[in-house]
Amino acid sequence: MPNYQKMYAIAFNAISDALEELDNLNIGMAKDYLKKAQIQTEELYISQGEEEPGGSGNSEASAE
């Protein structure tokens, strides 16, 4: 199961950093923070999905 708490923390921190950079008119840095968070959370989501092949389908089959 994906670790949504970790993905939320990554996104929240990036958004906070991006907002601070926007306050300082550093648009490029703000974009960089958001892009980095997007990549990190996507990689985390994909890698955690690979840990459980078959997902919930296996548990349903074993319950029958």
DSSP file (Angstrom, degrees, kcal/mol; ACC not computed):
  #  RESIDUE AA STRUCTURE BP1 BP2  ACC     N-H-->O    O-->H-N    N-H-->O    O-->H-N    TCO  KAPPA ALPHA  PHI   PSI    X-CA   Y-CA   Z-CA
    1    1 A M              0   0    0      0, 0.0    48,-0.0     0, 0.0    54,-0.0   0.000 360.0 360.0 360.0 133.2    0.0    0.0    0.0
    2    2 A P        -     0   0    0      0, 0.0     2,-1.5     0, 0.0     3,-0.2  -0.270 360.0-120.5 -60.5 143.1    1.4    3.4   -0.9
    3    3 A N     >  +     0   0    0      1,-0.2     4,-1.9    41,-0.2     3,-0.2  -0.663  36.6 174.3 -86.0  86.7    2.7    5.5    2.0
    4    4 A Y  H  > S+     0   0    0     -2,-1.5     4,-2.7     1,-0.2    -1,-0.2   0.800  73.3  61.3 -68.0 -28.6    0.4    8.5    1.5
    5    5 A Q  H  > S+     0   0    0      2,-0.2     4,-2.2     1,-0.2    -1,-0.2   0.920 107.0  45.0 -63.4 -42.2    1.7   10.2    4.7
    6    6 A K  H  > S+     0   0    0     -3,-0.2     4,-2.2     2,-0.2    -2,-0.2   0.914 113.8  49.2 -67.9 -41.7    5.2   10.3    3.3
    7    7 A M  H  X S+     0   0    0     -4,-1.9     4,-2.4     1,-0.2    -2,-0.2   0.898 111.0  50.8 -63.9 -39.1    3.9   11.6   -0.1
    8    8 A Y  H  X S+     0   0    0     -4,-2.7     4,-3.3     2,-0.2     5,-0.2   0.922 109.2  50.8 -62.6 -44.0    1.8   14.2    1.7
    9    9 A A  H  X S+     0   0    0     -4,-2.2     4,-2.4     2,-0.2     5,-0.2   0.904 110.7  48.8 -62.2 -41.6    4.9   15.4    3.7
   10   10 A I  H  X S+     0   0    0     -4,-2.2     4,-2.1     2,-0.2    -1,-0.2   0.945 115.7  43.6 -62.0 -47.7    7.0   15.7    0.5
   11   11 A A  H  X S+     0   0    0     -4,-2.4     4,-2.6     2,-0.2    -2,-0.2   0.925 113.6  50.6 -64.8 -45.3    4.2   17.7   -1.2
   12   12 A F  H  X S+     0   0    0     -4,-3.3     4,-2.4     1,-0.2    -1,-0.2   0.921 111.9  46.8 -60.4 -45.6    3.4   19.9    1.8
   13   13 A N  H  X S+     0   0    0     -4,-2.4     4,-2.6    -5,-0.2    -1,-0.2   0.899 112.6  49.7 -65.1 -40.1    7.1   20.8    2.3
   14   14 A A  H  X S+     0   0    0     -4,-2.1     4,-2.7    -5,-0.2    -1,-0.2   0.909 111.1  49.1 -65.4 -40.8    7.6   21.6   -1.4
   15   15 A I  H  X S+     0   0    0     -4,-2.6     4,-2.6     2,-0.2    -2,-0.2   0.918 111.4  49.7 -64.4 -42.8    4.5   23.8   -1.5
   16   16 A S  H  X S+     0   0    0     -4,-2.4     4,-1.9    -5,-0.2    -2,-0.2   0.930 113.6  45.5 -61.0 -45.4    5.7   25.7    1.6
   17   17 A D  H  X S+     0   0    0     -4,-2.6     4,-2.2     1,-0.2    -2,-0.2   0.902 112.6  51.2 -64.6 -40.6    9.1   26.2    0.1
   18   18 A A  H  X S+     0   0    0     -4,-2.7     4,-2.4     1,-0.2    -2,-0.2   0.904 108.3  51.5 -64.4 -41.5    7.6   27.2   -3.2
   19   19 A L  H  X S+     0   0    0     -4,-2.6     4,-2.1     2,-0.2    -1,-0.2   0.892 109.0  51.1 -62.6 -39.2    5.3   29.8   -1.6
   20   20 A E  H  X S+     0   0    0     -4,-1.9     4,-1.2     1,-0.2    -1,-0.2   0.914 110.8  48.4 -64.0 -41.9    8.3   31.3    0.3
   21   21 A E  H  <>S+     0   0    0     -4,-2.2     5,-3.2     1,-0.2    -2,-0.2   0.879 109.0  53.2 -66.3 -36.7   10.2   31.6   -3.0
   22   22 A L  H ><5S+     0   0    0     -4,-2.4     3,-1.7     3,-0.2    -1,-0.2   0.885 103.7  56.5 -65.3 -37.3    7.2   33.2   -4.7
   23   23 A D  H 3<5S+     0   0    0     -4,-2.1    -1,-0.2     1,-0.3    -2,-0.2   0.843 110.3  45.6 -59.3 -31.9    7.0   35.8   -1.9
   24   24 A N  T 3<5S-     0   0    0     -4,-1.2    -1,-0.3    -3,-0.2    -2,-0.2   0.286 119.2-114.9 -93.3   9.4   10.6   36.6   -2.8
   25   25 A L  T < 5S+     0   0    0     -3,-1.7     2,-1.0     1,-0.2    -3,-0.2   0.768  70.9 140.3  61.5  29.6    9.7   36.6   -6.5
   26   26 A N     >< +     0   0    0     -5,-3.2     4,-2.0     1,-0.2    -1,-0.2  -0.662  16.3 163.8 -98.6  75.2   11.9   33.6   -7.2
   27   27 A I  H  >  +     0   0    0     -2,-1.0     4,-2.5     1,-0.2     5,-0.2   0.882  69.9  55.1 -65.3 -39.9    9.5   31.9   -9.7
   28   28 A G  H  > S+     0   0    0      1,-0.2     4,-2.1     2,-0.2    -1,-0.2   0.910 109.4  46.6 -60.5 -43.9   12.2   29.6  -11.1
   29   29 A M  H  > S+     0   0    0      2,-0.2     4,-2.5     1,-0.2    -1,-0.2   0.895 110.2  53.8 -65.7 -39.5   13.1   28.2   -7.7
   30   30 A A  H  X S+     0   0    0     -4,-2.0     4,-2.0     1,-0.2    -2,-0.2   0.929 109.8  47.6 -60.1 -45.2    9.4   27.8   -6.8
   31   31 A K  H  X S+     0   0    0     -4,-2.5     4,-2.8     1,-0.2     5,-0.2   0.897 109.6  53.9 -62.1 -40.4    8.9   25.7  -10.0
   32   32 A D  H  X S+     0   0    0     -4,-2.1     4,-2.5     1,-0.2    -2,-0.2   0.916 107.5  49.9 -62.0 -43.8   11.9   23.6   -9.2
   33   33 A Y  H  X S+     0   0    0     -4,-2.5     4,-2.0     1,-0.2    -1,-0.2   0.921 113.9  45.6 -60.0 -43.9   10.6   22.8   -5.7
   34   34 A L  H  X S+     0   0    0     -4,-2.0     4,-2.2     2,-0.2    -2,-0.2   0.901 112.9  48.9 -69.0 -41.2    7.2   21.7   -7.1
   35   35 A K  H  X S+     0   0    0     -4,-2.8     4,-2.4     2,-0.2    -1,-0.2   0.917 111.0  51.0 -63.2 -43.0    8.7   19.7  -10.0
   36   36 A K  H  X S+     0   0    0     -4,-2.5     4,-2.7    -5,-0.2    -2,-0.2   0.913 111.0  48.1 -61.7 -43.0   11.1   17.9   -7.6
   37   37 A A  H  X S+     0   0    0     -4,-2.0     4,-2.7     2,-0.2     5,-0.3   0.885 109.6  53.3 -65.1 -38.4    8.2   17.0   -5.3
   38   38 A Q  H  X S+     0   0    0     -4,-2.2     4,-2.0     2,-0.2    -2,-0.2   0.931 112.3  44.1 -61.5 -45.6    6.2   15.8   -8.2
   39   39 A I  H  X S+     0   0    0     -4,-2.4     4,-2.6     2,-0.2     5,-0.2   0.924 114.2  49.8 -65.6 -44.9    9.0   13.5   -9.3
   40   40 A Q  H  X S+     0   0    0     -4,-2.7     4,-2.3     1,-0.2    -2,-0.2   0.925 113.5  44.3 -62.2 -45.9    9.7   12.2   -5.8
   41   41 A T  H  X S+     0   0    0     -4,-2.7     4,-2.5     2,-0.2    -1,-0.2   0.879 113.6  50.7 -69.7 -36.0    6.1   11.4   -5.0
   42   42 A E  H  X S+     0   0    0     -4,-2.0     4,-2.5    -5,-0.3     5,-0.2   0.933 112.2  46.7 -65.6 -44.7    5.5    9.7   -8.3
   43   43 A E  H  X S+     0   0    0     -4,-2.6     4,-2.7     2,-0.2    -2,-0.2   0.898 113.1  50.0 -62.9 -40.7    8.6    7.6   -7.9
   44   44 A L  H  X S+     0   0    0     -4,-2.3     4,-2.0    -5,-0.2    -2,-0.2   0.925 111.8  47.6 -62.8 -45.6    7.6    6.7   -4.3
   45   45 A Y  H  X S+     0   0    0     -4,-2.5     4,-1.5     2,-0.2    -2,-0.2   0.924 114.9  45.5 -61.7 -46.4    4.1    5.8   -5.5
   46   46 A I  H  X S+     0   0    0     -4,-2.5     4,-1.3     1,-0.2    -2,-0.2   0.923 112.6  49.9 -65.9 -44.8    5.3    3.6   -8.3
   47   47 A S  H  X S+     0   0    0     -4,-2.7     4,-0.6     1,-0.2    -1,-0.2   0.856 111.0  49.3 -65.4 -34.6    8.0    1.9   -6.3
   48   48 A Q  H  X S+     0   0    0     -4,-2.0     4,-0.5     1,-0.2     3,-0.3   0.803 106.4  56.3 -75.1 -28.0    5.5    1.0   -3.5
   49   49 A G  H >< S+     0   0    0     -4,-1.5     3,-0.6     1,-0.2    -1,-0.2   0.811 102.7  56.4 -69.6 -28.8    3.1   -0.4   -6.0
   50   50 A E  H 3< S+     0   0    0     -4,-1.3    -1,-0.2     1,-0.2    -2,-0.2   0.714  94.4  67.8 -74.4 -21.4    5.8   -2.8   -7.3
   51   51 A E  H 3< S+     0   0    0     -4,-0.6    -1,-0.2    -3,-0.3    -2,-0.2   0.778 101.8  46.8 -69.4 -26.4    6.3   -4.2   -3.8
   52   52 A E  S X< S-     0   0    0     -3,-0.6     3,-1.7    -4,-0.5    -1,-0.2  -0.712  77.9-163.9-119.7  79.6    2.8   -5.8   -3.8
   53   53 A P  T 3  S+     0   0    0      0, 0.0     5,-0.1     0, 0.0    -3,-0.1  -0.412  79.7  18.4 -64.1 136.2    2.3   -7.7   -7.1
   54   54 A G  T >  S-     0   0    0     -2,-0.1     3,-1.5     3,-0.1     4,-0.3   0.151  94.4-151.3  90.1 -19.6   -1.3   -8.4   -7.6
   55   55 A G  T X   -     0   0    0     -3,-1.7     3,-0.8     1,-0.2     4,-0.5  -0.187  63.9 -16.6  55.6-139.6   -2.5   -5.9   -5.1
   56   56 A S  T 3> S+     0   0    0      1,-0.2     4,-1.7     2,-0.2    -1,-0.2   0.606 120.0  84.1 -76.6 -11.8   -5.7   -6.6   -3.3
   57   57 A G  H <> S+     0   0    0     -3,-1.5     4,-1.8     1,-0.2    -1,-0.2   0.850  87.7  53.5 -59.9 -35.0   -6.8   -9.2   -5.8
   58   58 A N  H <> S+     0   0    0     -3,-0.8     4,-1.9    -4,-0.3    -1,-0.2   0.883 106.4  50.9 -68.2 -38.6   -4.8  -11.8   -4.0
   59   59 A S  H  > S+     0   0    0     -4,-0.5     4,-1.1     1,-0.2    -1,-0.2   0.858 109.4  51.0 -69.9 -33.7   -6.4  -11.2   -0.7
   60   60 A E  H  X S+     0   0    0     -4,-1.7     4,-0.7     1,-0.2    -1,-0.2   0.906 110.0  49.6 -67.6 -40.7   -9.9  -11.5   -2.2
   61   61 A A  H >< S+     0   0    0     -4,-1.8     3,-0.6     1,-0.2    -2,-0.2   0.871 111.1  48.9 -67.1 -36.1   -9.0  -14.8   -3.9
   62   62 A S  H 3< S+     0   0    0     -4,-1.9    -1,-0.2     1,-0.2    -2,-0.2   0.726 103.5  61.9 -76.4 -20.1   -7.6  -16.2   -0.6
   63   63 A A  H 3<        0   0    0     -4,-1.1    -1,-0.2     1,-0.2    -2,-0.2   0.705 360.0 360.0 -76.3 -19.3  -10.7  -15.1    1.3
   64   64 A E    <<        0   0    0     -4,-0.7    -1,-0.2    -3,-0.6    -2,-0.2   0.468 360.0 360.0 -84.7 360.0  -13.0  -17.3   -0.8
